[in-house]
Amino acid sequence: MSAPAPQRQPKARARALRRSTQLAIAKYKQRNAHLTYGDVAAKYGVTYDQARDACKRYEEGVLGGQRSARKVRRTQPSGNPISLLGTLLDRALTAVDRDGGLTGVEMIELLEKAAPILRTVQQLSLMGHIKGFDSVIFAALVRRYQPNAGDEDIVRIYHEIRQECLAATR
């Protein structure tokens, strides 16, 4: 009689990885694309499958660190090109400010170029709030009697006067 076949021991499961570890693995792999999953797994002390799954989940957007390329939709410009231009200008200036790679002189030159664009966007936005050809005239009148009035103040005054006129005609 032959000896009984040795019993196979079930394979021990690897410990579950925390989301932060999975995110770190995926970002490291993304920055070092030339490395294999085995190399990344060895660096973080995880299995090959855990490293591969972490990268896969990151690309799918499950980990929350990045949106999936498949799920990202191209946003259509809003119906208001004025607000879109204002938003783009604001994002560009914020990105430049965050970058910190510009000298003071370069930053001043950039702001001098952006200021007229921003002023035009604000005027167009004001005209959109007041709606009408006379909005420029109304804004000029308000600024004549209140030189420190900003665009928000002009819109507020316009709405107050409009409500008063509507109440008077009822």
N, CA, C and O of each residue as an XYZ file, in Angstrom:
680
protein
N       0.810     -1.168      0.000
C       0.000      0.000      0.000
C       0.870      1.255      0.000
O       1.926      1.308      0.630
N       0.410      2.215     -0.695
C       1.181      3.442     -0.760
C       0.733      4.396      0.354
O      -0.353      4.278      0.920
N       1.589      5.303      0.622
C       1.289      6.280      1.683
C       0.207      7.231      1.189
O       0.145      7.551      0.002
N      -0.635      7.674      2.098
C      -1.676      8.601      1.661
C      -1.061      9.898      1.135
O      -0.009     10.348      1.589
N      -1.757     10.476      0.165
C      -1.285     11.725     -0.432
C      -1.272     12.821      0.636
O      -2.197     12.930      1.441
N      -0.221     13.622      0.630
C      -0.158     14.677      1.647
C      -1.297     15.679      1.432
O      -1.638     16.026      0.302
N      -1.859     16.121      2.523
C      -2.954     17.103      2.480
C      -2.376     18.472      2.120
O      -1.359     18.901      2.666
N      -3.047     19.141      1.194
C      -2.624     20.496      0.829
C      -3.126     21.479      1.856
O      -4.308     21.500      2.201
N      -2.235     22.270      2.324
C      -2.626     23.311      3.269
C      -3.203     24.478      2.488
O      -2.643     24.873      1.466
N      -4.333     25.045      2.962
C      -4.865     26.208      2.255
C      -3.871     27.368      2.316
O      -3.193     27.584      3.321
N      -3.810     28.090      1.228
C      -2.895     29.213      1.132
C      -3.345     30.319      2.084
O      -4.529     30.652      2.144
N      -2.418     30.870      2.810
C      -2.755     31.940      3.750
C      -3.072     33.202      2.959
O      -2.374     33.559      2.010
N      -4.120     33.851      3.369
C      -4.507     35.101      2.686
C      -3.612     36.236      3.155
O      -3.229     36.315      4.322
N      -3.291     37.106      2.217
C      -2.510     38.293      2.572
C      -3.435     39.259      3.320
O      -4.648     39.278      3.115
N      -2.825     40.044      4.179
C      -3.635     40.998      4.939
C      -4.220     42.055      3.996
O      -3.635     42.398      2.969
N      -5.372     42.547      4.379
C      -6.022     43.572      3.560
C      -5.257     44.887      3.689
O      -4.791     45.247      4.771
N      -5.139     45.582      2.587
C      -4.417     46.852      2.590
C      -5.360     48.003      2.870
O      -6.501     48.026      2.409
N      -4.858     48.954      3.634
C      -5.649     50.156      3.869
C      -5.686     50.982      2.583
O      -4.816     50.865      1.720
N      -6.707     51.808      2.484
C      -6.879     52.641      1.302
C      -5.661     53.543      1.093
O      -5.219     53.740     -0.038
N      -5.125     54.086      2.178
C      -3.971     54.980      2.043
C      -2.763     54.237      1.481
O      -2.001     54.797      0.693
N      -2.586     52.984      1.880
C      -1.474     52.187      1.352
C      -1.694     51.893     -0.129
O      -0.766     51.980     -0.933
N      -2.920     51.546     -0.477
C      -3.225     51.280     -1.887
C      -2.977     52.527     -2.728
O      -2.435     52.444     -3.830
N      -3.378     53.682     -2.201
C      -3.181     54.937     -2.915
C      -1.695     55.224     -3.090
O      -1.262     55.645     -4.163
N      -0.914     54.997     -2.033
C       0.527     55.226     -2.112
C       1.171     54.302     -3.148
O       2.025     54.731     -3.924
N       0.762     53.047     -3.157
C       1.295     52.084     -4.129
C       0.975     52.527     -5.550
O       1.843     52.532     -6.423
N      -0.281     52.898     -5.771
C      -0.715     53.278     -7.120
C      -0.015     54.544     -7.594
O       0.399     54.629     -8.751
N       0.120     55.522     -6.716
C       0.787     56.769     -7.118
C       2.274     56.527     -7.381
O       2.850     57.103     -8.304
N       2.883     55.675     -6.566
C       4.296     55.348     -6.776
C       4.476     54.655     -8.125
O       5.405     54.968     -8.870
N       3.602     53.731     -8.431
C       3.680     53.016     -9.712
C       3.443     53.971    -10.876
O       4.066     53.845    -11.930
N       2.542     54.920    -10.677
C       2.259     55.881    -11.747
C       3.477     56.774    -12.001
O       3.800     57.075    -13.150
N       4.151     57.195    -10.927
C       5.342     58.036    -11.087
C       6.530     57.248    -11.646
O       7.399     57.812    -12.311
N       6.560     55.946    -11.372
C       7.659     55.093    -11.809
C       7.118     54.002    -12.722
O       7.135     52.821    -12.372
N       6.644     54.399    -13.876
C       5.990     53.471    -14.800
C       6.936     52.374    -15.293
O       6.480     51.312    -15.718
N       8.217     52.615    -15.241
C       9.172     51.615    -15.731
C       9.301     50.418    -14.784
O       9.804     49.370    -15.188
N       8.859     50.558    -13.543
C       8.943     49.455    -12.578
C       7.835     48.442    -12.822
O       6.757     48.784    -13.307
N       8.112     47.206    -12.482
C       7.096     46.156    -12.599
C       6.276     46.130    -11.319
O       6.656     46.717    -10.305
N       5.135     45.432    -11.386
C       4.318     45.291    -10.181
C       5.109     44.560     -9.093
O       4.952     44.856     -7.908
N       5.944     43.623     -9.481
C       6.770     42.894     -8.520
C       7.730     43.810     -7.774
O       7.926     43.668     -6.567
N       8.337     44.767     -8.510
C       9.245     45.723     -7.874
C       8.503     46.598     -6.868
O       8.986     46.835     -5.761
N       7.321     47.076     -7.267
C       6.508     47.927     -6.386
C       6.053     47.124     -5.174
O       6.058     47.629     -4.051
N       5.661     45.876     -5.403
C       5.217     45.018     -4.306
C       6.353     44.797     -3.312
O       6.128     44.822     -2.102
N       7.562     44.584     -3.807
C       8.706     44.378     -2.918
C       8.999     45.633     -2.097
O       9.343     45.539     -0.919
N       8.864     46.787     -2.706
C       9.130     48.033     -1.992
C       8.153     48.229     -0.838
O       8.555     48.672      0.237
N       6.891     47.910     -1.040
C       5.862     48.128     -0.026
C       5.585     46.889      0.831
O       4.767     46.943      1.750
N       6.249     45.793      0.542
C       6.061     44.584      1.337
C       4.676     43.967      1.183
O       4.088     43.491      2.155
N       4.163     43.976     -0.033
C       2.855     43.390     -0.328
C       3.024     42.363     -1.439
O       4.115     42.208     -1.989
N       1.958     41.674     -1.762
C       2.044     40.681     -2.831
C       1.913     41.360     -4.196
O       1.470     42.503     -4.311
N       2.311     40.617     -5.209
C       2.199     41.099     -6.583
C       0.744     41.452     -6.903
O       0.465     42.502     -7.481
N      -0.175     40.570     -6.523
C      -1.591     40.788     -6.813
C      -2.136     42.021     -6.100
O      -2.953     42.750     -6.663
N      -1.693     42.261     -4.871
C      -2.160     43.440     -4.152
C      -1.689     44.721     -4.835
O      -2.445     45.688     -4.937
N      -0.451     44.729     -5.297
C       0.075     45.910     -5.994
C      -0.686     46.128     -7.302
O      -1.070     47.252     -7.625
N      -0.899     45.044     -8.050
C      -1.628     45.165     -9.317
C      -3.056     45.640     -9.086
O      -3.544     46.519     -9.796
N      -3.734     45.053     -8.082
C      -5.115     45.444     -7.794
C      -5.207     46.890     -7.316
O      -6.158     47.593     -7.657
N      -4.235     47.338     -6.536
C      -4.239     48.727     -6.071
C      -4.131     49.681     -7.257
O      -4.837     50.688     -7.322
N      -3.244     49.358     -8.190
C      -3.084     50.207     -9.381
C      -4.348     50.191    -10.236
O      -4.765     51.219    -10.770
N      -4.942     49.021    -10.355
C      -6.165     48.894    -11.158
C      -7.303     49.699    -10.526
O      -8.025     50.407    -11.228
N      -7.464     49.593     -9.212
C      -8.529     50.316     -8.516
C      -8.310     51.829     -8.606
O      -9.267     52.597     -8.712
N      -7.049     52.247     -8.562
C      -6.715     53.672     -8.674
C      -7.102     54.197    -10.054
O      -7.686     55.274    -10.172
N      -6.776     53.439    -11.090
C      -7.107     53.847    -12.454
C      -8.610     53.886    -12.689
O      -9.099     54.684    -13.490
N      -9.344     53.020    -11.988
C     -10.805     53.006    -12.128
C     -11.469     54.100    -11.308
O     -12.666     54.344    -11.461
N     -10.718     54.760    -10.446
C     -11.277     55.827     -9.637
C     -11.908     55.347     -8.349
O     -12.583     56.126     -7.675
N     -11.713     54.100     -7.986
C     -12.333     53.540     -6.784
C     -11.682     54.095     -5.523
O     -12.353     54.260     -4.504
N     -10.399     54.382     -5.577
C      -9.686     54.828     -4.383
C      -9.905     56.297     -4.080
O      -9.598     56.750     -2.977
N     -10.421     57.038     -5.020
C     -10.717     58.443     -4.778
C      -9.553     59.376     -5.011
O      -9.709     60.587     -4.857
N      -8.402     58.867     -5.372
C      -7.253     59.720     -5.617
C      -7.249     60.317     -7.005
O      -6.596     61.330     -7.253
N      -7.976     59.690     -7.907
C      -7.988     60.149     -9.290
C      -9.264     59.636     -9.926
O      -9.767     58.567     -9.581
N      -9.770     60.407    -10.850
C     -10.946     59.946    -11.577
C     -10.521     59.042    -12.702
O      -9.457     59.221    -13.296
N     -11.334     58.097    -12.983
C     -11.039     57.185    -14.071
C     -11.089     57.938    -15.393
O     -11.939     58.804    -15.599
N     -10.182     57.602    -16.266
C     -10.165     58.241    -17.578
C     -11.438     57.883    -18.347
O     -11.888     58.643    -19.204
N     -12.004     56.736    -18.037
C     -13.233     56.328    -18.720
C     -14.451     57.070    -18.195
O     -15.423     57.277    -18.921
N     -14.393     57.470    -16.925
C     -15.562     58.083    -16.317
C     -15.584     59.602    -16.445
O     -16.630     60.223    -16.258
N     -14.441     60.205    -16.761
C     -14.382     61.654    -16.855
C     -15.136     62.106    -18.095
O     -14.895     61.619    -19.200
N     -16.022     63.016    -17.899
C     -16.774     63.555    -19.033
C     -16.239     64.931    -19.369
O     -15.828     65.700    -18.500
N     -16.259     65.204    -20.611
C     -15.900     66.555    -21.036
C     -17.089     67.450    -20.712
O     -18.205     67.219    -21.177
N     -16.836     68.451    -19.926
C     -17.939     69.330    -19.570
C     -18.177     70.311    -20.705
O     -17.249     70.899    -21.260
N     -19.417     70.464    -21.021
C     -19.780     71.431    -22.042
C     -19.705     72.821    -21.436
O     -20.040     73.004    -20.266
N     -19.274     73.794    -22.209
C     -19.249     75.139    -21.657
C     -20.658     75.541    -21.236
O     -21.648     75.222    -21.893
N     -20.705     76.246    -20.129
C     -22.012     76.674    -19.650
C     -22.608     77.651    -20.649
O     -21.908     78.139    -21.537
N     -23.866     77.933    -20.511
C     -24.548     78.828    -21.430
C     -24.029     80.240    -21.349
O     -24.340     81.065    -22.209
N     -23.239     80.538    -20.327
C     -22.758     81.890    -20.129
C     -21.248     81.952    -20.376
O     -20.468     81.576    -19.500
N     -20.831     82.415    -21.539
C     -19.399     82.465    -21.824
C     -18.656     83.462    -20.943
O     -17.449     83.329    -20.744
N     -19.357     84.453    -20.418
C     -18.717     85.437    -19.542
C     -18.254     84.768    -18.254
O     -17.129     84.987    -17.803
N     -19.122     83.955    -17.666
C     -18.732     83.287    -16.429
C     -17.646     82.256    -16.702
O     -16.777     82.037    -15.858
N     -17.682     81.619    -17.871
C     -16.645     80.655    -18.229
C     -15.294     81.350    -18.342
O     -14.293     80.842    -17.836
N     -15.257     82.498    -18.996
C     -14.012     83.249    -19.130
C     -13.504     83.689    -17.763
O     -12.307     83.601    -17.488
N     -14.396     84.157    -16.913
C     -14.001     84.555    -15.558
C     -13.443     83.391    -14.768
O     -12.447     83.538    -14.061
N     -14.079     82.232    -14.881
C     -13.614     81.044    -14.170
C     -12.243     80.612    -14.676
O     -11.364     80.279    -13.881
N     -12.055     80.618    -16.001
C     -10.764     80.225    -16.564
C      -9.648     81.173    -16.127
O      -8.546     80.737    -15.795
N      -9.943     82.471    -16.131
C      -8.950     83.456    -15.710
C      -8.609     83.261    -14.235
O      -7.442     83.325    -13.849
N      -9.627     83.024    -13.419
C      -9.404     82.804    -11.988
C      -8.553     81.564    -11.752
O      -7.633     81.591    -10.935
N      -8.851     80.467    -12.465
C      -8.067     79.234    -12.323
C      -6.624     79.448    -12.750
O      -5.699     78.959    -12.101
N      -6.433     80.181    -13.845
C      -5.074     80.416    -14.339
C      -4.264     81.226    -13.335
O      -3.106     80.905    -13.070
N      -4.863     82.272    -12.776
C      -4.147     83.093    -11.800
C      -3.862     82.307    -10.520
O      -2.800     82.462     -9.917
N      -4.799     81.475    -10.112
C      -4.590     80.647     -8.921
C      -3.458     79.655     -9.145
O      -2.629     79.447     -8.260
N      -3.420     79.037    -10.332
C      -2.355     78.082    -10.645
C      -0.992     78.762    -10.656
O      -0.013     78.197    -10.167
N      -0.922     79.962    -11.206
C       0.338     80.699    -11.244
C       0.763     81.062     -9.828
O       1.945     80.980     -9.494
N      -0.184     81.461     -9.000
C       0.118     81.829     -7.621
C       0.626     80.622     -6.842
O       1.577     80.732     -6.068
N      -0.007     79.471     -7.046
C       0.387     78.247     -6.344
C       1.747     77.746     -6.799
O       2.494     77.166     -6.011
N       2.072     77.967     -8.075
C       3.314     77.452     -8.643
C       4.523     78.057     -7.938
O       5.451     77.342     -7.561
N       4.509     79.360     -7.765
C       5.589     80.026     -7.052
C       6.893     80.091     -7.820
O       7.911     80.485     -7.252
N       6.899     79.722     -9.075
C       8.121     79.726     -9.860
C       8.414     81.056    -10.528
O       9.429     81.184    -11.212
N       7.560     82.043    -10.351
C       7.757     83.328    -11.007
C       8.414     84.319    -10.052
O       8.199     84.290     -8.840
N       9.211     85.185    -10.637
C       9.795     86.261     -9.839
C       8.739     87.337     -9.638
O       7.677     87.301    -10.259
N       9.035     88.275     -8.784
C       8.100     89.364     -8.516
C       7.802     90.183     -9.758
O       6.657     90.569     -9.993
N       8.826     90.446    -10.548
C       8.648     91.237    -11.768
C       7.753     90.497    -12.764
O       6.868     91.094    -13.378
N       7.991     89.195    -12.917
C       7.169     88.399    -13.837
C       5.718     88.350    -13.376
O       4.797     88.398    -14.192
N       5.520     88.254    -12.062
C       4.161     88.218    -11.518
C       3.447     89.550    -11.776
O       2.269     89.557    -12.134
N       4.134     90.651    -11.602
C       3.533     91.972    -11.840
C       3.175     92.127    -13.307
O       2.101     92.637    -13.625
N       4.057     91.696    -14.214
C       3.765     91.779    -15.647
C       2.535     90.945    -15.996
O       1.689     91.370    -16.783
N       2.444     89.764    -15.407
C       1.307     88.889    -15.660
C       0.009     89.533    -15.155
O      -1.015     89.491    -15.837
N       0.057     90.117    -13.975
C      -1.133     90.770    -13.411
C      -1.536     91.996    -14.224
O      -2.724     92.284    -14.373
N      -0.546     92.717    -14.750
C      -0.865     93.870    -15.602
C      -1.581     93.426    -16.878
O      -2.443     94.140    -17.391
N      -1.223     92.250    -17.386
C      -1.893     91.733    -18.578
C      -3.269     91.180    -18.243
O      -4.188     91.266    -19.058
N      -3.422     90.608    -17.043
C      -4.692     89.986    -16.658
C      -5.722     91.003    -16.182
O      -6.922     90.756    -16.298
N      -5.280     92.141    -15.649
C      -6.206     93.129    -15.072
C      -7.228     93.653    -16.085
O      -8.413     93.700    -15.754
N      -6.834     94.050    -17.302
C      -7.854     94.514    -18.252
C      -8.856     93.426    -18.629
O     -10.040     93.698    -18.830
N      -8.368     92.197    -18.722
C      -9.282     91.094    -19.051
C     -10.281     90.908    -17.919
O     -11.478     90.743    -18.156
N      -9.784     90.936    -16.691
C     -10.654     90.777    -15.529
C     -11.667     91.915    -15.446
O     -12.835     91.687    -15.132
N     -11.228     93.121    -15.723
C     -12.125     94.291    -15.698
C     -13.229     94.136    -16.752
O     -14.392     94.437    -16.486
N     -12.858     93.669    -17.940
C     -13.849     93.449    -19.000
C     -14.846     92.367    -18.602
O     -16.048     92.505    -18.831
N     -14.344     91.296    -18.009
C     -15.233     90.211    -17.559
C     -16.212     90.738    -16.518
O     -17.398     90.412    -16.562
N     -15.722     91.556    -15.575
C     -16.593     92.108    -14.542
C     -17.654     93.028    -15.141
O     -18.811     92.995    -14.723
N     -17.270     93.840    -16.111
C     -18.241     94.730    -16.751
C     -19.290     93.935    -17.515
O     -20.479     94.248    -17.451
N     -18.856     92.911    -18.234
C     -19.810     92.083    -18.971
C     -20.734     91.338    -18.012
O     -21.923     91.173    -18.284
N     -20.179     90.892    -16.896
C     -20.995     90.216    -15.890
C     -22.020     91.177    -15.302
O     -23.175     90.808    -15.092
N     -21.599     92.396    -15.041
C     -22.504     93.422    -14.520
C     -23.624     93.689    -15.518
O     -24.786     93.810    -15.131
N     -23.281     93.781    -16.793
C     -24.299     94.010    -17.820
C     -25.264     92.834    -17.875
O     -26.451     93.016    -18.148
N     -24.766     91.637    -17.620
C     -25.630     90.462    -17.606
C     -26.600     90.498    -16.444
O     -27.741     90.052    -16.567
N     -26.152     91.030    -15.311
C     -27.043     91.134    -14.156
C     -28.116     92.183    -14.388
O     -29.291     91.961    -14.093
N     -27.711     93.312    -14.912
C     -28.663     94.410    -15.080
C     -29.494     94.228    -16.342
O     -30.636     94.683    -16.402
N     -28.940     93.577    -17.338
C     -29.627     93.248    -18.583
C     -30.153     94.494    -19.292
O     -31.211     95.030    -18.964
N     -29.408     94.907    -20.227
C     -29.892     96.014    -21.037
C     -28.764     96.929    -21.452
O     -27.675     96.917    -20.877
N     -29.049     97.711    -22.450
C     -28.058     98.632    -22.976
C     -27.745     99.725    -21.962
O     -26.630    100.245    -21.935
N     -28.698    100.069    -21.149
C     -28.523    101.153    -20.192
C     -27.720    100.749    -18.960
O     -27.501    101.576    -18.075
N     -27.288     99.526    -18.887
C     -26.545     99.068    -17.710
C     -25.244     99.846    -17.533
O     -24.851    100.145    -16.405
N     -24.581    100.171    -18.619
C     -23.341    100.936    -18.532
C     -23.630    102.333    -17.986
O     -22.883    102.857    -17.159
N     -24.721    102.924    -18.459
C     -25.106    104.256    -17.987
C     -25.476    104.205    -16.507
O     -25.072    105.071    -15.732
N     -26.241    103.195    -16.119
C     -26.646    103.050    -14.722
C     -25.417    102.880    -13.830
O     -25.321    103.502    -12.773
N     -24.480    102.037    -14.259
C     -23.261    101.812    -13.476
C     -22.459    103.103    -13.357
O     -21.908    103.392    -12.294
N     -22.387    103.884    -14.438
C     -21.656    105.150    -14.396
C     -22.320    106.132    -13.436
O     -21.632    106.854    -12.714
N     -23.639    106.165    -13.423
C     -24.351    107.052    -12.493
C     -24.089    106.660    -11.041
O     -23.811    107.514    -10.200
N     -24.178    105.391    -10.761
C     -23.936    104.937     -9.386
C     -22.511    105.267     -8.978
O     -22.275    105.726     -7.860
N     -21.562    105.037     -9.872
C     -20.158    105.304     -9.530
C     -19.883    106.804     -9.397
O     -18.971    107.201     -8.673
N     -20.649    107.626    -10.076
C     -20.463    109.074     -9.936
C     -20.820    109.522     -8.521
O     -20.119    110.346     -7.933
N     -21.908    108.980     -7.975
C     -22.360    109.399     -6.653
C     -21.789    108.528     -5.533
O     -21.793    108.935     -4.371
N     -21.307    107.356     -5.869
C     -20.638    106.479     -4.899
C     -19.381    105.917     -5.560
O     -19.398    104.799     -6.073
N     -18.296    106.684     -5.550
C     -17.091    106.261     -6.275
C     -16.503    104.929     -5.794
O     -15.822    104.244     -6.557
N     -16.756    104.567     -4.562
C     -16.193    103.327     -4.031
C     -17.090    102.123     -4.263
O     -16.791    101.028     -3.786
N     -18.198    102.313     -4.996
C     -19.150    101.214     -5.215
C     -18.533    100.157     -6.126
O     -17.987    100.461     -7.187
N     -18.636     98.919     -5.683
C     -18.156     97.803     -6.493
C     -19.296     97.258     -7.347
O     -20.427     97.741     -7.282
N     -18.981     96.252     -8.141
C     -19.989     95.667     -9.017
C     -21.144     95.055     -8.235
O     -22.301     95.149     -8.645
N     -20.818     94.419     -7.092
C     -21.884     93.820     -6.282
C     -22.825     94.900     -5.756
O     -24.040     94.709     -5.699
N     -22.238     96.048     -5.368
C     -23.056     97.159     -4.870
C     -23.975     97.686     -5.973
O     -25.138     97.996     -5.717
N     -23.460     97.785     -7.186
C     -24.259     98.294     -8.299
C     -25.418     97.347     -8.582
O     -26.542     97.796     -8.804
N     -25.164     96.075     -8.576
C     -26.225     95.088     -8.817
C     -27.271     95.175     -7.707
O     -28.472     95.135     -7.975
N     -26.807     95.295     -6.447
C     -27.735     95.390     -5.313
C     -28.603     96.650     -5.437
O     -29.818     96.590     -5.248
N     -27.979     97.781     -5.752
C     -28.734     99.035     -5.911
C     -29.732     98.913     -7.051
O     -30.873     99.362     -6.937
N     -29.302     98.308     -8.147
C     -30.209     98.123     -9.278
C     -31.439     97.325     -8.869
O     -32.567     97.699     -9.192
N     -31.214     96.223     -8.156
C     -32.345     95.382     -7.752
C     -33.255     96.103     -6.761
O     -34.474     95.938     -6.808
N     -32.676     96.898     -5.868
C     -33.496     97.677     -4.923
C     -34.380     98.678     -5.668
O     -35.577     98.778     -5.399
N     -33.785     99.415     -6.602
C     -34.551    100.419     -7.353
C     -35.604     99.747     -8.220
O     -36.718    100.252     -8.361
N     -35.251     98.615     -8.795
C     -36.201     97.881     -9.630
C     -37.419     97.429     -8.815
O     -38.560     97.534     -9.265
N     -37.147     96.922     -7.601
C     -38.250     96.495     -6.732
C     -39.131     97.675     -6.349
O     -40.355     97.552     -6.313
N     -38.510     98.827     -6.062
C     -39.271    100.027     -5.710
C     -40.146    100.468     -6.883
O     -41.306    100.832     -6.690
N     -39.596    100.436     -8.089
C     -40.371    100.838     -9.264
C     -41.525     99.850     -9.535
O     -42.635    100.259     -9.874
N     -41.248     98.580     -9.385
C     -42.315     97.573     -9.582
C     -43.400     97.734     -8.533
O     -44.581     97.585     -8.846
N     -43.024     98.036     -7.286
C     -44.022     98.222     -6.227
C     -44.853     99.486     -6.482
O     -46.044     99.519     -6.173
N     -44.229    100.517     -7.042
C     -44.928    101.780     -7.304
C     -45.941    101.625     -8.445
O     -46.963    102.310     -8.459
N     -45.666    100.743     -9.385
C     -46.579    100.589    -10.528
C     -47.709     99.620    -10.245
O     -48.615     99.503    -11.070
N     -47.705     98.926     -9.135
C     -48.765     97.958     -8.829
C     -49.963     98.623     -8.265
O     -50.949     97.956     -7.952
